[in-house]
Amino acid sequence: MKKILGIMTVSLILLYACKASPQTSCPDKTKAQTSLSKLINRDFTVERVQPLKEIKGLCEVVVKVGLRPIVVYTDPQVKNIVVGNVFNIDTKENLTQKTVESYMVVSRDILQKLEGLTNITYGKGDKFVYYISDPDCPFCIRLSPMLKEWADKNNVQIKVILYPLPIHPEAKKKSISMVCDGKGYDDIHKKVSTKNQCEKGKKAIEENIRFLQSIGVSGTPTLIGMNGRYLVGVPQSLSELNRLVQTTSSPLPENKPEG
């Protein structure tokens, strides 16, 4: 991944030459997956491969590493990779970011499943977000009070799904104990007793881990909004949080996007 993300300079000569090329014939997803695996050293899936209509000769490839979508560009033979943002000069629109955002959404089926996995609920309101958190995650510790303040001001309900990561050896016991003892939002990152390891708690946390891993959640914090949009990591602005509860005219996909 570092090799790909490090290739940030787009050659103007390449782009100019591409414009004069004939209709692009892009590789299928299998070929793209095989070629990109030489550069990406993590598990990933190729979601879509299609000609980049704005620049003839280039193919747009949408890759997902866990939940995170990444857009790269390649020639039809997948011999060269271009990483960076493509802008429309006239409209100043970031076409790459537009594609990324279209893939940062989960399906209706996943949202319904998350409802059943919720361990702790905070606040009231018609709007809500799912907050996937690890008790010992330092980024979650930083986010939790910010998220609570935002939720209070905007009448948003926070639905916490505990997701202990292997890198935090005590997190799983803490998560199980919080479910067993019926702890609340303010207890998530407090020092809690881990003595109560009831079967109900064990089953709930194991199910969280199994399902979240199956859909590609690989880290915390992860926020999934009522509209299916999601964020991985600590939001950089309130507008990012607000987008999670905005209504959208686009229907949620029944399953993950296919290309």
Secondary structure, DSSP 8 states (H G I E B T S, - for coil): -HHHHT-----HHHHHHHHTS-S-----HHHHHHHHTTT--S--EEEEEEE-TTSTT-EEEEEEETTEEEEEEE-TTS--EE-S--B-TTT--BHHHHHHHHHSB--HHHHHHHHHH--EEE--SSEEEEEEE-TT-HHHHHHHHHHHHHHHHHTEEEEEEE---TTSTTHHHHHHHHHHHT--GGGTTS--------HHHHHHHHHHHHHHHHTT--SS-EEEETTSBEEESS-SSHHHHHHTT---SS---SSS---
